[in-house]
């Protein structure tokens, strides 16, 4: 019996850590679902065929750390579809943008109209992501309402997949770990994971000096299995690497042993030097978020109305696929890198039974990538530049039966190193 399909992706390298498949094959889609994967699939009359030879085909990419509460989080919020589907990302998680007070606006103005699936880890703070880098006084324990945040999280399970809080030196100099303890209480009462920012954001309060290592030692025992430590490769004090010993904190190992996971949370924190130390110690990231912010995107003019309407439209210094390329350059396998943006985050979000793999019968959320060979310059936020032999670039994404070109101006250009 002839297979009835609408679309065939022809001849790509399918990399699907969720099912363990890695090989050259055709992928057929029928009625918005994956109908078959085989070495050669016939294309019945009327079937659309897309040539994917020399390309990588994965489940739709999931960015676990976005800032897309556009027009509300000030200098932070990017247009969700520019950071999402038009960058090859089918699902993006806003980390701490909406709060218990602002989640209705996030739903109505961001999540519902976006072509990208937009989820969130709700902020532990009443103000959410309102430019917290600039106003630390907004992020103290008096700016927290545990009961209301739990109620809102429970009432919006389709959007709220966790709680976001910060554990860093500037906050600790003002309030100790009081806010983290409140965030942990929220997470437990809501039955959700807690996502913890590591690495200094704010200056210490006048006259107060915080021991970054002691902060990490006090923090980590508070976490439960399934909670997430972000920014393991941060260049700022208060991360995975001890300022005293230069090695990974023993307490971090203990947390990972009991089921706490690691999200790269690239952002302006990423350091190749710290990444090498952490990876050499044997710690692999579980998930990968780009952590793109409006304030580090160069403004650029455009005829595209969506781009022109966003004050932060322009080439970003990094993106999800750029961060994936950095992990490749650091020695992770392609399969391990793809897992950080597909099956692993799907499980973290409690969506492992619906997204994150290319299993036959699943909804056809798919990303197609170029894997370029050559010599490419990748720079971190400490000023180090490495030469990478490969670079991942998004080509297009499929979602809800539609094809979206990866034409976002936020995707950094491929910078070839001169011979």
C-alpha positions in Angstrom: 0.0 0.0 0.0 1.4 3.4 -1.0 2.3 5.7 1.9 0.2 8.9 1.7 2.3 11.8 2.8 2.3 15.6 2.4 6.0 16.3 2.7 9.3 14.4 2.5 12.6 15.8 3.8 15.0 14.0 1.5 18.4 12.6 2.3 19.4 14.6 5.4 21.4 13.3 8.3 18.8 12.7 11.0 20.2 13.2 14.4 17.7 12.3 17.1 19.3 11.4 20.5 15.8 10.9 21.9 15.3 7.7 19.8 19.0 7.0 19.2 18.7 7.4 15.5 21.7 9.0 13.7 22.0 8.4 9.9 21.1 9.5 6.4 17.4 9.0 5.8 14.2 10.4 4.4 11.6 11.7 6.7 7.9 11.8 5.7 5.2 14.0 7.2 1.4 13.4 6.9 -1.3 15.5 8.5 1.3 17.4 10.5 2.9 14.3 12.0 6.0 12.2 11.3 4.7 9.3 9.2 7.9 7.4 8.4 11.7 7.5 8.5 13.6 5.2 6.1 16.7 5.2 3.9 14.6 5.8 0.7 10.9 6.8 0.7 8.9 7.1 -2.5 7.2 10.4 -3.2 3.7 9.9 -4.4 2.3 12.4 -6.9 1.6 15.8 -5.3 4.0 15.3 -2.4 6.3 18.2 -1.6 9.9 17.1 -1.5 12.6 19.2 0.2 16.2 18.3 -0.6 18.0 18.0 2.7 21.2 16.4 1.5 24.3 17.6 3.4 22.1 19.0 6.1 21.3 18.0 9.7 17.6 17.2 10.5 16.7 17.4 14.2 13.6 17.6 16.4 12.5 21.3 16.7 15.2 23.1 18.8 14.2 24.2 22.3 15.9 27.2 23.8 15.7 26.9 27.6 16.7 30.5 28.4 15.1 33.3 26.4 14.1 36.9 27.2 11.1 37.6 25.0 8.6 39.6 27.1 8.8 42.2 24.4 8.0 45.8 25.3 7.5 44.9 29.0 11.0 43.9 30.2 12.6 47.0 28.9 16.1 46.5 27.6 15.7 42.7 27.9 12.8 41.6 25.7 13.4 40.5 22.1 10.7 39.7 19.6 9.8 36.0 20.3 9.6 34.9 16.7 12.9 36.6 15.8 14.6 34.7 18.7 12.4 31.7 18.0 11.0 30.2 14.9 12.9 32.5 12.5 16.1 31.4 14.2 15.2 27.7 13.8 13.9 27.4 17.3 10.4 26.0 17.7 10.1 26.3 21.5 11.6 29.1 23.6 11.4 29.4 27.4 11.3 32.9 28.9 13.4 32.8 32.0 11.8 35.0 34.6 10.3 37.6 32.4 6.7 37.3 33.5 5.6 37.3 37.2 2.5 36.5 39.0 1.3 40.1 38.2 2.3 40.2 34.6 1.6 36.6 33.3 -1.8 37.5 31.8 -0.1 40.0 29.5 2.6 37.5 28.7 -0.1 35.0 27.6 -2.2 37.5 25.6 0.5 39.6 23.9 3.4 37.1 23.7 2.6 33.4 23.9 -0.7 33.4 22.0 0.2 35.4 18.9 3.6 33.9 18.5 4.4 31.2 15.8 7.0 29.9 18.2 5.8 27.9 21.2 6.6 30.3 24.1 6.7 29.0 27.7 8.2 30.4 30.9 9.7 29.8 34.2 7.8 32.4 36.2 9.8 34.9 38.2 10.0 34.5 41.9 9.8 38.3 42.1 6.7 40.4 41.7 8.4 42.6 39.1 9.5 39.7 36.9 12.3 40.6 34.5 12.0 44.3 34.7 15.6 45.2 34.0 16.8 43.6 37.2 20.5 44.1 36.2 19.9 47.8 36.7 17.7 47.8 39.8 18.7 45.3 42.4 16.4 46.8 45.0 13.5 45.3 43.0 14.7 41.8 43.8 14.6 41.5 47.6 12.4 39.3 49.7 9.9 42.1 50.3 9.3 41.9 46.5 8.1 38.3 46.6 4.6 36.9 47.1 4.9 33.1 47.5 1.2 32.4 47.7 0.2 34.4 44.7 3.0 33.1 42.6 2.1 29.5 43.4 -1.6 30.2 42.6 -0.7 31.7 39.2 1.7 28.9 38.3 -0.9 26.3 39.2 -3.6 28.1 37.2 -1.4 28.3 34.1 0.3 24.9 33.7 0.3 25.2 29.9 2.7 28.2 30.1 4.5 28.0 33.5 7.0 25.1 33.6 9.2 26.3 36.5 10.3 29.0 38.9 13.3 31.4 38.2 15.4 33.0 40.9 19.0 34.4 41.3 21.8 33.2 43.6 24.5 35.7 43.2 26.9 37.8 45.2 25.2 41.2 44.9 21.8 39.8 46.1 23.4 37.8 48.9 25.2 40.9 50.2 21.7 42.4 50.7 19.4 39.5 51.7 21.5 36.4 52.1 19.7 33.4 50.6 16.3 34.6 51.8 14.9 35.0 48.2 16.2 31.6 47.1 14.5 29.9 50.1 11.3 31.6 49.1 11.7 30.5 45.5 12.4 27.0 46.7 9.2 27.1 48.7 7.3 28.3 45.6 8.7 25.5 43.5 7.8 22.8 46.0 4.3 24.0 46.5 3.7 24.4 42.8 5.3 21.0 42.0 7.8 22.7 39.6 11.6 22.8 39.1 13.6 25.8 40.4 16.0 27.4 37.9 18.9 29.1 39.6 21.1 31.8 38.1 24.7 31.5 39.2 27.3 34.2 38.7 27.5 37.8 39.9 25.0 40.3 38.5 25.0 43.3 40.9 27.7 45.0 42.9 27.9 44.0 46.5 26.2 46.4 49.0 28.4 49.0 50.5 30.6 47.6 53.2 29.6 44.0 52.6 31.9 41.4 51.2 30.5 38.0 50.2 32.6 34.9 49.8 31.5 33.5 46.4 32.5 29.9 47.3 30.6 30.0 50.6 27.5 31.2 48.7 27.6 28.2 46.4 28.3 25.8 49.3 25.2 27.2 51.2 23.0 27.3 48.1 23.4 23.9 46.5 22.1 21.8 49.4 18.8 23.6 49.2 18.1 22.2 45.7 16.0 19.1 44.9 16.3 16.6 42.0 15.1 18.2 38.8 16.1 21.7 39.8 18.5 23.4 37.4 21.8 25.3 38.0 22.4 27.8 35.2 25.5 29.4 33.8 28.1 26.6 34.7 30.6 28.4 32.4 30.1 31.8 33.8 33.1 34.2 33.8 31.7 35.9 37.0 32.5 34.7 40.6 29.9 32.4 42.2 29.8 29.7 39.5 30.8 26.0 39.3 34.5 26.8 39.7 35.8 27.7 43.1 37.7 31.0 43.3 39.8 29.3 46.1 40.9 26.1 44.4 40.2 26.7 40.7 38.4 23.4 40.6 34.7 22.5 40.5 33.0 22.7 43.9 32.6 19.3 45.5 29.1 20.4 46.6 28.2 20.8 42.9 29.1 17.2 42.3 26.9 16.1 45.2 24.0 18.1 43.7 24.4 16.5 40.3 24.6 13.0 41.9 21.2 13.5 43.4 19.5 14.7 40.2 20.1 18.5 39.9 20.8 19.3 36.2 22.9 21.9 34.4 21.8 24.5 31.8 24.4 26.4 29.9 22.5 29.6 29.9 25.0 31.2 27.5 24.3 34.9 27.6 26.9 37.4 28.5 28.3 35.0 31.0 29.9 32.4 28.8 33.7 31.8 29.1 35.7 29.3 27.1 38.2 29.1 29.9 35.6 28.2 32.5 33.9 25.8 30.1 37.1 23.9 29.5 37.6 23.5 33.3 34.1 22.3 33.9 34.0 20.0 30.9 37.5 18.6 31.8 36.2 17.8 35.2 33.6 15.5 33.6 30.5 17.7 33.8 28.4 17.8 30.7 25.6 20.3 30.3 22.1 18.8 30.3 20.4 21.6 28.5 21.4 24.7 26.5 19.8 28.1 26.5 21.0 31.1 24.4 20.1 33.7 27.0 19.9 36.5 24.4 19.1 39.9 25.7 18.0 43.1 23.9 20.8 45.1 25.5 23.6 43.1 23.7 22.0 43.2 20.2 23.2 45.8 17.8 20.4 47.9 16.3 19.9 47.5 12.6 17.5 49.0 10.1 15.2 46.7 8.2 12.3 46.7 5.7 10.8 43.7 7.6 8.0 45.2 9.8 8.6 42.8 12.6 12.2 43.7 12.7 11.6 47.4 12.4 9.1 47.3 15.2 11.6 45.9 17.6 14.1 48.4 19.1 16.6 45.7 19.6 16.5 44.2 16.1 19.9 43.6 14.7 22.7 41.0 14.7 23.2 39.4 18.0 26.7 38.4 19.3 25.4 34.8 19.9 22.3 32.6 19.3 21.2 29.1 20.1 23.0 27.6 17.1 26.0 29.7 17.8 26.1 28.4 21.3 25.7 24.8 19.9 28.7 25.5 17.7 30.8 26.5 20.8 30.0 23.2 22.5 31.1 21.4 19.4 34.3 23.4 19.4 34.8 22.4 23.0 34.7 18.7 22.1 31.2 17.6 22.7 29.8 15.2 20.1 27.1 16.4 17.7 24.6 13.9 19.3 25.4 15.3 22.8 24.9 18.9 21.6 21.6 18.1 19.8 20.4 16.4 23.0 20.8 19.6 25.0 18.3 21.4 22.7 15.8 18.6 22.0 15.1 15.6 24.1 16.7 16.8 27.4 14.9 20.1 27.6 11.7 18.5 26.5 11.9 16.2 29.6 12.9 19.2 31.8 9.8 21.0 30.7 7.6 17.9 31.3 6.9 17.6 27.6 9.0 14.6 26.8 6.0 12.7 25.5 5.1 15.4 22.9 8.2 17.2 21.7 11.9 16.7 21.6 12.3 13.7 19.3 11.5 12.6 15.7 9.7 9.4 16.7 7.1 8.2 14.1 3.7 9.5 15.2 5.0 12.7 16.9 3.9 16.1 15.8 6.3 17.3 13.0 8.3 20.0 14.8 11.6 19.9 13.0 14.7 22.0 12.6 17.0 21.7 9.6 20.6 22.9 10.0 23.7 23.4 8.0 26.9 22.0 9.5 29.6 24.1 7.8 33.2 22.9 7.6 36.0 25.4 7.6 37.6 27.8 10.1 35.2 30.0 12.0 35.9 32.6 14.7 33.9 32.2 17.9 34.3 34.7 20.6 33.3 34.6 24.3 32.5 37.4 26.7 35.9 37.5 28.2 37.5 38.5 24.9 38.8 35.1 23.9 38.4 33.9 20.3 38.7 30.3 19.2 38.8 28.9 15.7 36.1 26.3 15.2 36.3 23.7 12.5 32.5 23.5 12.2 29.6 25.9 12.5 25.9 25.1 12.9 23.5 27.5 11.0 19.7 27.2 11.0 18.1 26.8 7.6 14.4 26.4 8.3 12.0 25.0 10.8 8.7 23.2 10.5 5.8 23.7 12.9 2.1 23.2 12.7 2.4 22.2 9.1 4.2 25.5 8.1 7.7 26.0 7.0 9.6 29.0 8.4 12.9 30.2 6.9 15.6 30.9 9.4 15.9 34.5 8.3 16.1 36.3 11.6 18.6 39.1 11.6 19.5 38.0 15.2 21.4 35.0 13.9 25.1 35.9 13.9 26.9 35.7 10.6 29.5 33.0 9.9 32.8 34.7 10.4 35.5 32.8 8.5 39.1 33.0 9.7 41.4 34.3 7.1 43.9 31.7 5.7 
